[in-house]
């Protein structure tokens, strides 16, 4: 579940202790959810490579301290993730 683990890596760049805690805590919580396990056991449901690509771009921008690229990549990643989650919700509701 590299998609969730990337949030822990991103948290290492935060100066905000509360935000870092949330980024460490939530992935562990999400990994235990049944729907999350369903998603990762059925990889055809999401173009995971696209999401992972956003995460690599984000971490690289954070390493370079390129705030504009971080913001742009986060915006694109959130939009992609929102759309993917809505599609997944629809799939599981109709299953």
C-alpha positions in Angstrom: 0.0 0.0 0.0 2.7 2.4 -1.1 0.0 5.1 -1.8 -0.7 5.3 2.0 2.9 4.9 3.0 3.9 7.9 0.9 2.0 10.2 3.4 4.4 9.1 6.1 7.4 10.1 3.9 5.7 13.5 3.1 5.2 14.1 6.8 8.9 14.0 7.4 9.1 17.4 5.6 6.5 19.1 7.8 7.4 21.5 10.5 3.9 21.1 11.9 3.9 18.4 14.6 0.1 17.9 14.5 0.0 17.5 10.7 2.9 15.1 10.9 1.1 13.1 13.5 -2.1 12.9 11.4 -0.1 11.8 8.4 1.5 9.0 10.4 -1.8 8.0 12.2 -4.3 8.0 9.3 -2.6 5.6 7.0 -2.4 3.0 9.7 -6.0 3.4 10.5 -7.0 3.3 6.8 -5.1 0.1 6.2 -7.3 -1.7 8.6 -10.6 -0.7 6.9 -12.3 -3.4 4.9 -12.9 -1.2 1.9 -9.3 -0.2 1.8 -8.3 -3.9 1.8 -10.8 -4.5 -1.0 -9.3 -1.7 -3.1 -5.7 -3.1 -2.8 -6.8 -6.7 -3.4 -8.4 -5.6 -6.6 -5.9 -3.4 -8.3 -7.9 -3.2 -11.5 -10.2 -0.7 -9.8 -7.8 2.2 -9.7 -5.0 3.3 -12.0 -2.6 3.1 -9.1 0.5 4.0 -11.1 -1.0 7.5 -11.7 -1.5 8.1 -8.0 2.0 6.9 -7.2 3.4 9.1 -9.9 1.8 12.1 -8.2 3.4 11.1 -5.0 6.9 10.8 -6.4 6.5 14.3 -8.0 5.3 15.7 -4.7 8.2 14.3 -2.7 10.7 15.4 -5.3 9.2 18.9 -5.2 9.4 18.9 -1.4 13.0 17.9 -1.5 13.8 20.8 -3.9 11.7 23.1 -1.6 9.7 24.1 -4.7 6.6 25.4 -3.1 4.8 26.3 -6.3 5.4 22.8 -7.7 4.3 21.2 -4.4 1.0 23.2 -4.5 0.4 22.4 -8.1 1.1 18.7 -7.7 -1.0 18.5 -4.5 -3.9 20.1 -6.3 -3.7 17.7 -9.3 -3.2 14.7 -6.9 -6.2 15.7 -4.8 -8.4 16.1 -7.9 -7.3 12.7 -9.2 -7.8 11.0 -5.8 -11.3 12.6 -5.4 -12.4 11.4 -8.8 -10.9 7.9 -8.2 -12.6 7.6 -4.8 -16.0 8.6 -6.2 -15.6 5.9 -8.9 -14.7 3.3 -6.2 -17.6 4.3 -4.1 -20.0 3.9 -7.0 -18.4 0.5 -7.9 -18.8 -0.9 -4.3 -22.3 0.5 -3.9 -23.3 -1.4 -7.1 -21.5 -4.6 -6.4 
